[in-house]
């Protein structure tokens, strides 16, 4: 096993941003780091999930 690629599909290519406060998730957008986004539900900074 020498491959680091996970062939999955489902979520976007960049993964998801997750709010650890309330559990809200949304697809990660390229060029927009999760930790610069705020959760629309509770206003907390989101992290990468
Ligand atoms: Zn939240």
mmCIF file of the protein (N, C-alpha, C, O) and its ligand, coordinates in Angstrom:
data_MODEL
# 
_entry.id   MODEL 
# 
loop_
_entity.id 
_entity.type 
_entity.pdbx_number_of_molecules 
1 polymer     1 
2 non-polymer 1 
# 
_entity_poly.entity_id                      1 
_entity_poly.type                           'polypeptide(L)' 
_entity_poly.nstd_linkage                   no 
_entity_poly.nstd_monomer                   no 
_entity_poly.pdbx_seq_one_letter_code       
;(UNK)(UNK)(UNK)(UNK)(UNK)(UNK)(UNK)(UNK)(UNK)(UNK)(UNK)(UNK)(UNK)(UNK)(UNK)(UNK)
(UNK)(UNK)(UNK)(UNK)(UNK)(UNK)(UNK)(UNK)(UNK)(UNK)(UNK)(UNK)(UNK)(UNK)(UNK)(UNK)
(UNK)(UNK)(UNK)(UNK)(UNK)(UNK)(UNK)(UNK)(UNK)(UNK)(UNK)(UNK)(UNK)(UNK)(UNK)(UNK)
(UNK)
;
_entity_poly.pdbx_seq_one_letter_code_can   XXXXXXXXXXXXXXXXXXXXXXXXXXXXXXXXXXXXXXXXXXXXXXXXX 
_entity_poly.pdbx_strand_id                 A 
# 
loop_
_entity_poly_seq.entity_id 
_entity_poly_seq.num 
_entity_poly_seq.mon_id 
_entity_poly_seq.hetero 
1 1  UNK n 
1 2  UNK n 
1 3  UNK n 
1 4  UNK n 
1 5  UNK n 
1 6  UNK n 
1 7  UNK n 
1 8  UNK n 
1 9  UNK n 
1 10 UNK n 
1 11 UNK n 
1 12 UNK n 
1 13 UNK n 
1 14 UNK n 
1 15 UNK n 
1 16 UNK n 
1 17 UNK n 
1 18 UNK n 
1 19 UNK n 
1 20 UNK n 
1 21 UNK n 
1 22 UNK n 
1 23 UNK n 
1 24 UNK n 
1 25 UNK n 
1 26 UNK n 
1 27 UNK n 
1 28 UNK n 
1 29 UNK n 
1 30 UNK n 
1 31 UNK n 
1 32 UNK n 
1 33 UNK n 
1 34 UNK n 
1 35 UNK n 
1 36 UNK n 
1 37 UNK n 
1 38 UNK n 
1 39 UNK n 
1 40 UNK n 
1 41 UNK n 
1 42 UNK n 
1 43 UNK n 
1 44 UNK n 
1 45 UNK n 
1 46 UNK n 
1 47 UNK n 
1 48 UNK n 
1 49 UNK n 
# 
loop_
_struct_asym.id 
_struct_asym.entity_id 
A 1 
B 2 
# 
loop_
_chem_comp.id 
_chem_comp.type 
_chem_comp.mon_nstd_flag 
UNK 'L-peptide linking' . 
ZN  non-polymer         . 
# 
_pdbx_entity_nonpoly.entity_id   2 
_pdbx_entity_nonpoly.name        ? 
_pdbx_entity_nonpoly.comp_id     ZN 
# 
_pdbx_nonpoly_scheme.asym_id         B 
_pdbx_nonpoly_scheme.entity_id       2 
_pdbx_nonpoly_scheme.mon_id          ZN 
_pdbx_nonpoly_scheme.ndb_seq_num     1 
_pdbx_nonpoly_scheme.pdb_seq_num     101 
_pdbx_nonpoly_scheme.auth_seq_num    101 
_pdbx_nonpoly_scheme.pdb_mon_id      ZN 
_pdbx_nonpoly_scheme.auth_mon_id     ZN 
_pdbx_nonpoly_scheme.pdb_strand_id   A 
_pdbx_nonpoly_scheme.pdb_ins_code    . 
# 
loop_
_atom_site.group_PDB 
_atom_site.id 
_atom_site.type_symbol 
_atom_site.label_atom_id 
_atom_site.label_alt_id 
_atom_site.label_comp_id 
_atom_site.label_asym_id 
_atom_site.label_entity_id 
_atom_site.label_seq_id 
_atom_site.pdbx_PDB_ins_code 
_atom_site.Cartn_x 
_atom_site.Cartn_y 
_atom_site.Cartn_z 
_atom_site.occupancy 
_atom_site.B_iso_or_equiv 
_atom_site.pdbx_formal_charge 
_atom_site.auth_seq_id 
_atom_site.auth_comp_id 
_atom_site.auth_asym_id 
_atom_site.auth_atom_id 
_atom_site.pdbx_PDB_model_num 
ATOM   1   N  N  . UNK A 1 1  ? 0.841   -1.201 0.000  1.00 0.00 ? 1   UNK A N  1 
ATOM   2   C  CA . UNK A 1 1  ? 0.000   0.000  0.000  1.00 0.00 ? 1   UNK A CA 1 
ATOM   3   C  C  . UNK A 1 1  ? 0.875   1.250  0.000  1.00 0.00 ? 1   UNK A C  1 
ATOM   4   O  O  . UNK A 1 1  ? 1.412   1.659  1.029  1.00 0.00 ? 1   UNK A O  1 
ATOM   5   N  N  . UNK A 1 2  ? 0.998   1.830  -1.162 1.00 0.00 ? 2   UNK A N  1 
ATOM   6   C  CA . UNK A 1 2  ? 1.842   3.012  -1.217 1.00 0.00 ? 2   UNK A CA 1 
ATOM   7   C  C  . UNK A 1 2  ? 1.086   4.235  -1.662 1.00 0.00 ? 2   UNK A C  1 
ATOM   8   O  O  . UNK A 1 2  ? 1.678   5.273  -1.962 1.00 0.00 ? 2   UNK A O  1 
ATOM   9   N  N  . UNK A 1 3  ? -0.201  4.113  -1.704 1.00 0.00 ? 3   UNK A N  1 
ATOM   10  C  CA . UNK A 1 3  ? -0.983  5.229  -2.195 1.00 0.00 ? 3   UNK A CA 1 
ATOM   11  C  C  . UNK A 1 3  ? -1.648  5.989  -1.064 1.00 0.00 ? 3   UNK A C  1 
ATOM   12  O  O  . UNK A 1 3  ? -2.203  5.398  -0.137 1.00 0.00 ? 3   UNK A O  1 
ATOM   13  N  N  . UNK A 1 4  ? -1.583  7.291  -1.153 1.00 0.00 ? 4   UNK A N  1 
ATOM   14  C  CA . UNK A 1 4  ? -2.186  8.100  -0.099 1.00 0.00 ? 4   UNK A CA 1 
ATOM   15  C  C  . UNK A 1 4  ? -3.520  8.669  -0.517 1.00 0.00 ? 4   UNK A C  1 
ATOM   16  O  O  . UNK A 1 4  ? -4.097  9.533  0.145  1.00 0.00 ? 4   UNK A O  1 
ATOM   17  N  N  . UNK A 1 5  ? -3.984  8.163  -1.620 1.00 0.00 ? 5   UNK A N  1 
ATOM   18  C  CA . UNK A 1 5  ? -5.242  8.716  -2.122 1.00 0.00 ? 5   UNK A CA 1 
ATOM   19  C  C  . UNK A 1 5  ? -6.410  7.873  -1.673 1.00 0.00 ? 5   UNK A C  1 
ATOM   20  O  O  . UNK A 1 5  ? -6.404  6.651  -1.820 1.00 0.00 ? 5   UNK A O  1 
ATOM   21  N  N  . UNK A 1 6  ? -7.384  8.513  -1.140 1.00 0.00 ? 6   UNK A N  1 
ATOM   22  C  CA . UNK A 1 6  ? -8.556  7.769  -0.739 1.00 0.00 ? 6   UNK A CA 1 
ATOM   23  C  C  . UNK A 1 6  ? -9.645  7.994  -1.775 1.00 0.00 ? 6   UNK A C  1 
ATOM   24  O  O  . UNK A 1 6  ? -10.157 9.105  -1.912 1.00 0.00 ? 6   UNK A O  1 
ATOM   25  N  N  . UNK A 1 7  ? -9.990  6.965  -2.489 1.00 0.00 ? 7   UNK A N  1 
ATOM   26  C  CA . UNK A 1 7  ? -11.027 7.116  -3.491 1.00 0.00 ? 7   UNK A CA 1 
ATOM   27  C  C  . UNK A 1 7  ? -12.393 6.915  -2.850 1.00 0.00 ? 7   UNK A C  1 
ATOM   28  O  O  . UNK A 1 7  ? -12.844 5.788  -2.644 1.00 0.00 ? 7   UNK A O  1 
ATOM   29  N  N  . UNK A 1 8  ? -13.014 7.985  -2.554 1.00 0.00 ? 8   UNK A N  1 
ATOM   30  C  CA . UNK A 1 8  ? -14.290 7.854  -1.867 1.00 0.00 ? 8   UNK A CA 1 
ATOM   31  C  C  . UNK A 1 8  ? -15.407 8.472  -2.687 1.00 0.00 ? 8   UNK A C  1 
ATOM   32  O  O  . UNK A 1 8  ? -16.099 7.793  -3.445 1.00 0.00 ? 8   UNK A O  1 
ATOM   33  N  N  . UNK A 1 9  ? -15.559 9.712  -2.524 1.00 0.00 ? 9   UNK A N  1 
ATOM   34  C  CA . UNK A 1 9  ? -16.640 10.375 -3.232 1.00 0.00 ? 9   UNK A CA 1 
ATOM   35  C  C  . UNK A 1 9  ? -17.792 10.616 -2.284 1.00 0.00 ? 9   UNK A C  1 
ATOM   36  O  O  . UNK A 1 9  ? -18.002 9.847  -1.346 1.00 0.00 ? 9   UNK A O  1 
ATOM   37  N  N  . UNK A 1 10 ? -18.512 11.643 -2.514 1.00 0.00 ? 10  UNK A N  1 
ATOM   38  C  CA . UNK A 1 10 ? -19.599 11.982 -1.610 1.00 0.00 ? 10  UNK A CA 1 
ATOM   39  C  C  . UNK A 1 10 ? -19.409 13.415 -1.178 1.00 0.00 ? 10  UNK A C  1 
ATOM   40  O  O  . UNK A 1 10 ? -20.080 14.315 -1.683 1.00 0.00 ? 10  UNK A O  1 
ATOM   41  N  N  . UNK A 1 11 ? -18.525 13.627 -0.272 1.00 0.00 ? 11  UNK A N  1 
ATOM   42  C  CA . UNK A 1 11 ? -18.198 14.993 0.136  1.00 0.00 ? 11  UNK A CA 1 
ATOM   43  C  C  . UNK A 1 11 ? -17.361 15.648 -0.948 1.00 0.00 ? 11  UNK A C  1 
ATOM   44  O  O  . UNK A 1 11 ? -16.856 14.963 -1.838 1.00 0.00 ? 11  UNK A O  1 
ATOM   45  N  N  . UNK A 1 12 ? -17.211 16.932 -0.888 1.00 0.00 ? 12  UNK A N  1 
ATOM   46  C  CA . UNK A 1 12 ? -16.437 17.644 -1.897 1.00 0.00 ? 12  UNK A CA 1 
ATOM   47  C  C  . UNK A 1 12 ? -14.969 17.249 -1.829 1.00 0.00 ? 12  UNK A C  1 
ATOM   48  O  O  . UNK A 1 12 ? -14.536 16.600 -0.877 1.00 0.00 ? 12  UNK A O  1 
ATOM   49  N  N  . UNK A 1 13 ? -14.217 17.639 -2.830 1.00 0.00 ? 13  UNK A N  1 
ATOM   50  C  CA . UNK A 1 13 ? -12.811 17.271 -2.912 1.00 0.00 ? 13  UNK A CA 1 
ATOM   51  C  C  . UNK A 1 13 ? -11.993 17.872 -1.777 1.00 0.00 ? 13  UNK A C  1 
ATOM   52  O  O  . UNK A 1 13 ? -10.928 17.362 -1.430 1.00 0.00 ? 13  UNK A O  1 
ATOM   53  N  N  . UNK A 1 14 ? -12.483 18.921 -1.224 1.00 0.00 ? 14  UNK A N  1 
ATOM   54  C  CA . UNK A 1 14 ? -11.736 19.588 -0.157 1.00 0.00 ? 14  UNK A CA 1 
ATOM   55  C  C  . UNK A 1 14 ? -12.187 19.180 1.223  1.00 0.00 ? 14  UNK A C  1 
ATOM   56  O  O  . UNK A 1 14 ? -11.657 19.668 2.220  1.00 0.00 ? 14  UNK A O  1 
ATOM   57  N  N  . UNK A 1 15 ? -13.155 18.294 1.294  1.00 0.00 ? 15  UNK A N  1 
ATOM   58  C  CA . UNK A 1 15 ? -13.632 17.888 2.607  1.00 0.00 ? 15  UNK A CA 1 
ATOM   59  C  C  . UNK A 1 15 ? -14.744 18.778 3.104  1.00 0.00 ? 15  UNK A C  1 
ATOM   60  O  O  . UNK A 1 15 ? -15.479 19.387 2.327  1.00 0.00 ? 15  UNK A O  1 
ATOM   61  N  N  . UNK A 1 16 ? -14.849 18.838 4.391  1.00 0.00 ? 16  UNK A N  1 
ATOM   62  C  CA . UNK A 1 16 ? -15.938 19.615 4.973  1.00 0.00 ? 16  UNK A CA 1 
ATOM   63  C  C  . UNK A 1 16 ? -15.438 20.538 6.067  1.00 0.00 ? 16  UNK A C  1 
ATOM   64  O  O  . UNK A 1 16 ? -14.407 20.295 6.694  1.00 0.00 ? 16  UNK A O  1 
ATOM   65  N  N  . UNK A 1 17 ? -16.183 21.585 6.277  1.00 0.00 ? 17  UNK A N  1 
ATOM   66  C  CA . UNK A 1 17 ? -15.959 22.431 7.439  1.00 0.00 ? 17  UNK A CA 1 
ATOM   67  C  C  . UNK A 1 17 ? -17.006 22.057 8.481  1.00 0.00 ? 17  UNK A C  1 
ATOM   68  O  O  . UNK A 1 17 ? -18.182 21.870 8.169  1.00 0.00 ? 17  UNK A O  1 
ATOM   69  N  N  . UNK A 1 18 ? -16.559 21.956 9.695  1.00 0.00 ? 18  UNK A N  1 
ATOM   70  C  CA . UNK A 1 18 ? -17.460 21.525 10.757 1.00 0.00 ? 18  UNK A CA 1 
ATOM   71  C  C  . UNK A 1 18 ? -17.433 22.514 11.911 1.00 0.00 ? 18  UNK A C  1 
ATOM   72  O  O  . UNK A 1 18 ? -16.373 22.993 12.314 1.00 0.00 ? 18  UNK A O  1 
ATOM   73  N  N  . UNK A 1 19 ? -18.591 22.806 12.423 1.00 0.00 ? 19  UNK A N  1 
ATOM   74  C  CA . UNK A 1 19 ? -18.683 23.611 13.634 1.00 0.00 ? 19  UNK A CA 1 
ATOM   75  C  C  . UNK A 1 19 ? -18.657 22.670 14.826 1.00 0.00 ? 19  UNK A C  1 
ATOM   76  O  O  . UNK A 1 19 ? -19.519 21.804 14.977 1.00 0.00 ? 19  UNK A O  1 
ATOM   77  N  N  . UNK A 1 20 ? -17.663 22.856 15.655 1.00 0.00 ? 20  UNK A N  1 
ATOM   78  C  CA . UNK A 1 20 ? -17.539 21.955 16.787 1.00 0.00 ? 20  UNK A CA 1 
ATOM   79  C  C  . UNK A 1 20 ? -18.511 22.328 17.887 1.00 0.00 ? 20  UNK A C  1 
ATOM   80  O  O  . UNK A 1 20 ? -18.739 21.555 18.818 1.00 0.00 ? 20  UNK A O  1 
ATOM   81  N  N  . UNK A 1 21 ? -19.072 23.497 17.777 1.00 0.00 ? 21  UNK A N  1 
ATOM   82  C  CA . UNK A 1 21 ? -19.987 23.949 18.828 1.00 0.00 ? 21  UNK A CA 1 
ATOM   83  C  C  . UNK A 1 21 ? -21.365 23.309 18.672 1.00 0.00 ? 21  UNK A C  1 
ATOM   84  O  O  . UNK A 1 21 ? -21.964 22.847 19.643 1.00 0.00 ? 21  UNK A O  1 
ATOM   85  N  N  . UNK A 1 22 ? -21.859 23.290 17.420 1.00 0.00 ? 22  UNK A N  1 
ATOM   86  C  CA . UNK A 1 22 ? -23.227 22.799 17.242 1.00 0.00 ? 22  UNK A CA 1 
ATOM   87  C  C  . UNK A 1 22 ? -23.311 21.632 16.267 1.00 0.00 ? 22  UNK A C  1 
ATOM   88  O  O  . UNK A 1 22 ? -24.361 21.006 16.125 1.00 0.00 ? 22  UNK A O  1 
ATOM   89  N  N  . UNK A 1 23 ? -22.198 21.344 15.596 1.00 0.00 ? 23  UNK A N  1 
ATOM   90  C  CA . UNK A 1 23 ? -22.185 20.188 14.716 1.00 0.00 ? 23  UNK A CA 1 
ATOM   91  C  C  . UNK A 1 23 ? -22.592 20.490 13.288 1.00 0.00 ? 23  UNK A C  1 
ATOM   92  O  O  . UNK A 1 23 ? -22.728 19.577 12.474 1.00 0.00 ? 23  UNK A O  1 
ATOM   93  N  N  . UNK A 1 24 ? -22.785 21.748 12.977 1.00 0.00 ? 24  UNK A N  1 
ATOM   94  C  CA . UNK A 1 24 ? -23.155 22.123 11.606 1.00 0.00 ? 24  UNK A CA 1 
ATOM   95  C  C  . UNK A 1 24 ? -22.002 21.832 10.658 1.00 0.00 ? 24  UNK A C  1 
ATOM   96  O  O  . UNK A 1 24 ? -20.837 22.059 10.986 1.00 0.00 ? 24  UNK A O  1 
ATOM   97  N  N  . UNK A 1 25 ? -22.343 21.325 9.475  1.00 0.00 ? 25  UNK A N  1 
ATOM   98  C  CA . UNK A 1 25 ? -21.314 21.022 8.480  1.00 0.00 ? 25  UNK A CA 1 
ATOM   99  C  C  . UNK A 1 25 ? -21.675 21.645 7.159  1.00 0.00 ? 25  UNK A C  1 
ATOM   100 O  O  . UNK A 1 25 ? -22.846 21.850 6.842  1.00 0.00 ? 25  UNK A O  1 
ATOM   101 N  N  . UNK A 1 26 ? -20.659 21.938 6.402  1.00 0.00 ? 26  UNK A N  1 
ATOM   102 C  CA . UNK A 1 26 ? -20.878 22.350 5.031  1.00 0.00 ? 26  UNK A CA 1 
ATOM   103 C  C  . UNK A 1 26 ? -19.625 22.052 4.235  1.00 0.00 ? 26  UNK A C  1 
ATOM   104 O  O  . UNK A 1 26 ? -18.536 21.959 4.800  1.00 0.00 ? 26  UNK A O  1 
ATOM   105 N  N  . UNK A 1 27 ? -19.768 21.900 2.918  1.00 0.00 ? 27  UNK A N  1 
ATOM   106 C  CA . UNK A 1 27 ? -18.628 21.570 2.076  1.00 0.00 ? 27  UNK A CA 1 
ATOM   107 C  C  . UNK A 1 27 ? -17.564 22.656 2.140  1.00 0.00 ? 27  UNK A C  1 
ATOM   108 O  O  . UNK A 1 27 ? -17.872 23.848 2.117  1.00 0.00 ? 27  UNK A O  1 
ATOM   109 N  N  . UNK A 1 28 ? -16.332 22.235 2.219  1.00 0.00 ? 28  UNK A N  1 
ATOM   110 C  CA . UNK A 1 28 ? -15.229 23.190 2.230  1.00 0.00 ? 28  UNK A CA 1 
ATOM   111 C  C  . UNK A 1 28 ? -15.049 23.803 0.858  1.00 0.00 ? 28  UNK A C  1 
ATOM   112 O  O  . UNK A 1 28 ? -15.070 23.108 -0.158 1.00 0.00 ? 28  UNK A O  1 
ATOM   113 N  N  . UNK A 1 29 ? -14.874 25.106 0.841  1.00 0.00 ? 29  UNK A N  1 
ATOM   114 C  CA . UNK A 1 29 ? -14.681 25.772 -0.435 1.00 0.00 ? 29  UNK A CA 1 
ATOM   115 C  C  . UNK A 1 29 ? -13.224 26.123 -0.623 1.00 0.00 ? 29  UNK A C  1 
ATOM   116 O  O  . UNK A 1 29 ? -12.554 26.601 0.292  1.00 0.00 ? 29  UNK A O  1 
ATOM   117 N  N  . UNK A 1 30 ? -12.741 25.873 -1.843 1.00 0.00 ? 30  UNK A N  1 
ATOM   118 C  CA . UNK A 1 30 ? -11.343 26.153 -2.140 1.00 0.00 ? 30  UNK A CA 1 
ATOM   119 C  C  . UNK A 1 30 ? -11.054 27.628 -1.971 1.00 0.00 ? 30  UNK A C  1 
ATOM   120 O  O  . UNK A 1 30 ? -11.844 28.481 -2.376 1.00 0.00 ? 30  UNK A O  1 
ATOM   121 N  N  . UNK A 1 31 ? -9.926  27.916 -1.377 1.00 0.00 ? 31  UNK A N  1 
ATOM   122 C  CA . UNK A 1 31 ? -9.515  29.293 -1.199 1.00 0.00 ? 31  UNK A CA 1 
ATOM   123 C  C  . UNK A 1 31 ? -10.155 29.960 -0.003 1.00 0.00 ? 31  UNK A C  1 
ATOM   124 O  O  . UNK A 1 31 ? -9.902  31.131 0.281  1.00 0.00 ? 31  UNK A O  1 
ATOM   125 N  N  . UNK A 1 32 ? -10.982 29.210 0.692  1.00 0.00 ? 32  UNK A N  1 
ATOM   126 C  CA . UNK A 1 32 ? -11.637 29.784 1.863  1.00 0.00 ? 32  UNK A CA 1 
ATOM   127 C  C  . UNK A 1 32 ? -11.466 28.846 3.048  1.00 0.00 ? 32  UNK A C  1 
ATOM   128 O  O  . UNK A 1 32 ? -12.263 27.930 3.246  1.00 0.00 ? 32  UNK A O  1 
ATOM   129 N  N  . UNK A 1 33 ? -10.435 29.078 3.821  1.00 0.00 ? 33  UNK A N  1 
ATOM   130 C  CA . UNK A 1 33 ? -10.154 28.193 4.948  1.00 0.00 ? 33  UNK A CA 1 
ATOM   131 C  C  . UNK A 1 33 ? -11.325 28.119 5.917  1.00 0.00 ? 33  UNK A C  1 
ATOM   132 O  O  . UNK A 1 33 ? -12.001 29.113 6.180  1.00 0.00 ? 33  UNK A O  1 
ATOM   133 N  N  . UNK A 1 34 ? -11.545 26.935 6.435  1.00 0.00 ? 34  UNK A N  1 
ATOM   134 C  CA . UNK A 1 34 ? -12.662 26.746 7.352  1.00 0.00 ? 34  UNK A CA 1 
ATOM   135 C  C  . UNK A 1 34 ? -12.538 27.652 8.564  1.00 0.00 ? 34  UNK A C  1 
ATOM   136 O  O  . UNK A 1 34 ? -13.538 28.145 9.087  1.00 0.00 ? 34  UNK A O  1 
ATOM   137 N  N  . UNK A 1 35 ? -11.318 27.865 9.004  1.00 0.00 ? 35  UNK A N  1 
ATOM   138 C  CA . UNK A 1 35 ? -11.164 28.645 10.231 1.00 0.00 ? 35  UNK A CA 1 
ATOM   139 C  C  . UNK A 1 35 ? -11.313 30.144 9.994  1.00 0.00 ? 35  UNK A C  1 
ATOM   140 O  O  . UNK A 1 35 ? -11.103 30.957 10.895 1.00 0.00 ? 35  UNK A O  1 
ATOM   141 N  N  . UNK A 1 36 ? -11.678 30.489 8.769  1.00 0.00 ? 36  UNK A N  1 
ATOM   142 C  CA . UNK A 1 36 ? -12.025 31.893 8.514  1.00 0.00 ? 36  UNK A CA 1 
ATOM   143 C  C  . UNK A 1 36 ? -13.512 32.047 8.275  1.00 0.00 ? 36  UNK A C  1 
ATOM   144 O  O  . UNK A 1 36 ? -14.012 33.132 7.977  1.00 0.00 ? 36  UNK A O  1 
ATOM   145 N  N  . UNK A 1 37 ? -14.199 30.933 8.414  1.00 0.00 ? 37  UNK A N  1 
ATOM   146 C  CA . UNK A 1 37 ? -15.646 30.992 8.235  1.00 0.00 ? 37  UNK A CA 1 
ATOM   147 C  C  . UNK A 1 37 ? -16.336 30.893 9.581  1.00 0.00 ? 37  UNK A C  1 
ATOM   148 O  O  . UNK A 1 37 ? -15.813 30.325 10.539 1.00 0.00 ? 37  UNK A O  1 
ATOM   149 N  N  . UNK A 1 38 ? -17.506 31.455 9.617  1.00 0.00 ? 38  UNK A N  1 
ATOM   150 C  CA . UNK A 1 38 ? -18.279 31.359 10.849 1.00 0.00 ? 38  UNK A CA 1 
ATOM   151 C  C  . UNK A 1 38 ? -19.504 30.506 10.606 1.00 0.00 ? 38  UNK A C  1 
ATOM   152 O  O  . UNK A 1 38 ? -20.110 30.538 9.535  1.00 0.00 ? 38  UNK A O  1 
ATOM   153 N  N  . UNK A 1 39 ? -19.844 29.762 11.602 1.00 0.00 ? 39  UNK A N  1 
ATOM   154 C  CA . UNK A 1 39 ? -21.025 28.938 11.529 1.00 0.00 ? 39  UNK A CA 1 
ATOM   155 C  C  . UNK A 1 39 ? -22.264 29.819 11.412 1.00 0.00 ? 39  UNK A C  1 
ATOM   156 O  O  . UNK A 1 39 ? -22.459 30.725 12.222 1.00 0.00 ? 39  UNK A O  1 
ATOM   157 N  N  . UNK A 1 40 ? -23.098 29.562 10.413 1.00 0.00 ? 40  UNK A N  1 
ATOM   158 C  CA . UNK A 1 40 ? -24.304 30.371 10.237 1.00 0.00 ? 40  UNK A CA 1 
ATOM   159 C  C  . UNK A 1 40 ? -25.328 30.144 11.336 1.00 0.00 ? 40  UNK A C  1 
ATOM   160 O  O  . UNK A 1 40 ? -26.259 30.930 11.510 1.00 0.00 ? 40  UNK A O  1 
ATOM   161 N  N  . UNK A 1 41 ? -25.147 29.090 12.054 1.00 0.00 ? 41  UNK A N  1 
ATOM   162 C  CA . UNK A 1 41 ? -26.124 28.782 13.102 1.00 0.00 ? 41  UNK A CA 1 
ATOM   163 C  C  . UNK A 1 41 ? -25.770 29.428 14.421 1.00 0.00 ? 41  UNK A C  1 
ATOM   164 O  O  . UNK A 1 41 ? -26.624 30.022 15.080 1.00 0.00 ? 41  UNK A O  1 
ATOM   165 N  N  . UNK A 1 42 ? -24.524 29.313 14.806 1.00 0.00 ? 42  UNK A N  1 
ATOM   166 C  CA . UNK A 1 42 ? -24.173 29.782 16.141 1.00 0.00 ? 42  UNK A CA 1 
ATOM   167 C  C  . UNK A 1 42 ? -23.048 30.820 16.135 1.00 0.00 ? 42  UNK A C  1 
ATOM   168 O  O  . UNK A 1 42 ? -22.745 31.410 17.173 1.00 0.00 ? 42  UNK A O  1 
ATOM   169 N  N  . UNK A 1 43 ? -22.433 31.045 14.981 1.00 0.00 ? 43  UNK A N  1 
ATOM   170 C  CA . UNK A 1 43 ? -21.452 32.124 14.885 1.00 0.00 ? 43  UNK A CA 1 
ATOM   171 C  C  . UNK A 1 43 ? -20.061 31.752 15.354 1.00 0.00 ? 43  UNK A C  1 
ATOM   172 O  O  . UNK A 1 43 ? -19.185 32.614 15.428 1.00 0.00 ? 43  UNK A O  1 
ATOM   173 N  N  . UNK A 1 44 ? -19.842 30.496 15.670 1.00 0.00 ? 44  UNK A N  1 
ATOM   174 C  CA . UNK A 1 44 ? -18.520 30.060 16.086 1.00 0.00 ? 44  UNK A CA 1 
ATOM   175 C  C  . UNK A 1 44 ? -17.639 29.835 14.865 1.00 0.00 ? 44  UNK A C  1 
ATOM   176 O  O  . UNK A 1 44 ? -18.136 29.578 13.768 1.00 0.00 ? 44  UNK A O  1 
ATOM   177 N  N  . UNK A 1 45 ? -16.350 29.931 15.062 1.00 0.00 ? 45  UNK A N  1 
ATOM   178 C  CA . UNK A 1 45 ? -15.426 29.634 13.983 1.00 0.00 ? 45  UNK A CA 1 
ATOM   179 C  C  . UNK A 1 45 ? -15.489 28.137 13.668 1.00 0.00 ? 45  UNK A C  1 
ATOM   180 O  O  . UNK A 1 45 ? -15.541 27.295 14.563 1.00 0.00 ? 45  UNK A O  1 
ATOM   181 N  N  . UNK A 1 46 ? -15.482 27.840 12.388 1.00 0.00 ? 46  UNK A N  1 
ATOM   182 C  CA . UNK A 1 46 ? -15.569 26.437 11.999 1.00 0.00 ? 46  UNK A CA 1 
ATOM   183 C  C  . UNK A 1 46 ? -14.173 25.856 11.807 1.00 0.00 ? 46  UNK A C  1 
ATOM   184 O  O  . UNK A 1 46 ? -13.201 26.577 11.577 1.00 0.00 ? 46  UNK A O  1 
ATOM   185 N  N  . UNK A 1 47 ? -14.105 24.545 11.908 1.00 0.00 ? 47  UNK A N  1 
ATOM   186 C  CA . UNK A 1 47 ? -12.824 23.871 11.722 1.00 0.00 ? 47  UNK A CA 1 
ATOM   187 C  C  . UNK A 1 47 ? -12.966 22.832 10.629 1.00 0.00 ? 47  UNK A C  1 
ATOM   188 O  O  . UNK A 1 47 ? -14.067 22.514 10.180 1.00 0.00 ? 47  UNK A O  1 
ATOM   189 N  N  . UNK A 1 48 ? -11.847 22.323 10.223 1.00 0.00 ? 48  UNK A N  1 
ATOM   190 C  CA . UNK A 1 48 ? -11.878 21.346 9.160  1.00 0.00 ? 48  UNK A CA 1 
ATOM   191 C  C  . UNK A 1 48 ? -12.283 19.999 9.706  1.00 0.00 ? 48  UNK A C  1 
ATOM   192 O  O  . UNK A 1 48 ? -11.771 19.548 10.732 1.00 0.00 ? 48  UNK A O  1 
ATOM   193 N  N  . UNK A 1 49 ? -13.205 19.360 9.015  1.00 0.00 ? 49  UNK A N  1 
ATOM   194 C  CA . UNK A 1 49 ? -13.644 18.057 9.477  1.00 0.00 ? 49  UNK A CA 1 
ATOM   195 C  C  . UNK A 1 49 ? -13.123 17.025 8.565  1.00 0.00 ? 49  UNK A C  1 
ATOM   196 O  O  . UNK A 1 49 ? -13.375 15.838 8.768  1.00 0.00 ? 49  UNK A O  1 
HETATM 197 ZN ZN . ZN  B 2 .  ? -22.362 26.193 15.020 1.00 0.00 ? 101 ZN  A ZN 1 
# 
